[in-house]
Amino acid sequence: DGGITQSPKYLFRKEGQNVTLSCEQNLNHDAMYWYRQDPGQGLRLIYYSQIVNDFQKGDIAEGYSVSREKKESFPLTVTSAQKNPTAFYLCASTAGTTANYGYTFGSGTRLTVV
Amino acid sequence: LAKTTQPISMDSYEGQEVNITCSHNNIATNDYITWYQQFPSQGPRFIIQGYKTKVTNEVASLFIPADRKSSTLSLPRVSLSDTAVYYCLVGDNGNTGKLIFGQGTTLQVKP
């Protein structure tokens, strides 16, 4: 079955550490997205990529970095510059490059700073 | 970017029909309206999408009036498992693919 795989499901980070969240899709989708969700809130866009080797900042990109070396993969690194990284992180992909295409989401990674 | 407004929460009972209305006054000509469902600690799941009039699938119906400034998601005969957050989204017309998520509507279905 095609889909998006996020790993790990739970991640604990110490203060000052960088951590990388994995997102892999086998849907042959062109565009991929990273969202952050805080308790009781909607999703906020961190970064997105519409094509390999290219990506754009979303609304809350500070303290995060991404790469898109392969069509299937869009890893997100949470750097030590992100002051409040504890949140639920969701990766998504879509077949086209407009929001009119339906999004497929992964099951999420819950990051906690300890 | 088109912004949506929907009720923060709704309560219902099992077996009832639930209608959630979303307003999107600034919807662009090319934008579709899409609804997602999210359970706790899971990613949102696509429910239904439409452009105008009425769309129906095995899960829900979507009603869109002629002016397209609002839409109504209709869930027939809800069950306890329909308790979730429902998001109404309108795609931006800048060909960025960015979706703007609001707080959504938390639907609580009671026995």
Chai-1 contact restraints between the chains, C-beta under 6 A:
chainA,res_idxA,chainB,res_idxB,connection_type,confidence,min_distance_angstrom,max_distance_angstrom,comment,restraint_id
A,A31,B,G97,contact,1.0,0.0,6.0,A-B,restraint_1
A,G42,B,F101,contact,1.0,0.0,6.0,A-B,restraint_2
A,G42,B,G102,contact,1.0,0.0,6.0,A-B,restraint_3
A,G42,B,Q103,contact,1.0,0.0,6.0,A-B,restraint_4
A,G42,B,G104,contact,1.0,0.0,6.0,A-B,restraint_5
A,L43,B,F101,contact,1.0,0.0,6.0,A-B,restraint_6
A,L45,B,K98,contact,1.0,0.0,6.0,A-B,restraint_7
A,L90,B,G43,contact,1.0,0.0,6.0,A-B,restraint_8
A,T94,B,G97,contact,1.0,0.0,6.0,A-B,restraint_9
A,T97,B,N95,contact,1.0,0.0,6.0,A-B,restraint_10
A,T97,B,G97,contact,1.0,0.0,6.0,A-B,restraint_11
A,T98,B,G91,contact,1.0,0.0,6.0,A-B,restraint_12
A,T98,B,N95,contact,1.0,0.0,6.0,A-B,restraint_13
A,T98,B,G97,contact,1.0,0.0,6.0,A-B,restraint_14
A,A99,B,G91,contact,1.0,0.0,6.0,A-B,restraint_15
A,A99,B,D92,contact,1.0,0.0,6.0,A-B,restraint_16
A,A99,B,G97,contact,1.0,0.0,6.0,A-B,restraint_17
A,A99,B,L99,contact,1.0,0.0,6.0,A-B,restraint_18
A,N100,B,Y32,contact,1.0,0.0,6.0,A-B,restraint_19
A,N100,B,G91,contact,1.0,0.0,6.0,A-B,restraint_20
A,G102,B,F46,contact,1.0,0.0,6.0,A-B,restraint_21
A,F105,B,G43,contact,1.0,0.0,6.0,A-B,restraint_22
A,F105,B,P44,contact,1.0,0.0,6.0,A-B,restraint_23
A,G106,B,G43,contact,1.0,0.0,6.0,A-B,restraint_24
A,S107,B,G43,contact,1.0,0.0,6.0,A-B,restraint_25
A,G108,B,G43,contact,1.0,0.0,6.0,A-B,restraint_26
